[in-house]
Amino acid sequence: MRTEVSRGGHPGKFGVAVKDAEYRVDAACGTNMAGARAADAARRREARANTPRFITNCNESVCFDNVGGVYNKGAGNTVFGTSGEICQNVPGSLQCSGGR
């Protein structure tokens, strides 16, 4: 959680405090940290959407893909993405439907 708070990705009260601090720094220094973060996040989302995904490793209940996605394990080759996708782990690719 600490890493997500420092990245501004935590949706709770800590994320708000981090964003408020960024706005104060921007105002004092004439920078645009918040705008740069939003643009960087958009570029990462686009790159992830255009990159073929495949499962790289799993533990007892969670799997991870090659672009940082996290999936809950289901029965057989089925995994569930955090944004609601239902995926089949086919050798060499991850075939998903729904979500996003």
HUHUSUL-V470634 format. One record per backbone hydrogen bond with DSSP energy under -1.0 kcal/mol. CO is the residue of the C=O (numbers start at 1). NH is the residue of the N-H. E is the energy in kcal/mol with one decimal. If there is no record, write none. Layout:
CO_NH_E, CO_NH_E
This chain:
1_5_-2.4, 2_6_-2.3, 3_7_-1.8, 4_9_-2.2, 12_16_-1.3, 13_17_-1.9, 14_18_-2.3, 15_19_-2.3, 16_20_-2.6, 17_21_-2.2, 18_22_-2.3, 19_23_-2.4, 20_24_-2.0, 21_25_-2.3, 22_26_-2.9, 23_27_-2.5, 24_28_-2.3, 25_29_-2.7, 26_30_-1.9, 32_36_-2.3, 33_37_-2.5, 34_38_-2.2, 35_39_-2.3, 36_40_-2.4, 37_41_-2.6, 38_42_-2.1, 39_43_-2.1, 40_44_-2.3, 41_45_-2.4, 42_46_-2.3, 43_47_-2.5, 44_48_-2.6, 45_49_-2.3, 46_50_-1.6, 53_94_-1.3, 54_66_-1.5, 57_64_-2.7, 61_73_-2.4, 62_59_-2.8, 63_71_-2.8, 64_56_-3.0, 64_57_-1.3, 65_68_-1.3, 69_65_-2.1, 71_63_-3.1, 72_80_-2.8, 75_78_-2.0, 77_89_-3.1, 78_74_-2.8, 79_87_-3.1, 80_72_-2.8, 81_84_-1.5, 85_81_-2.2, 86_97_-1.8, 87_79_-2.4, 88_90_-1.3, 88_95_-2.3, 90_93_-3.0, 93_90_-1.3, 95_88_-2.7, 97_86_-2.5
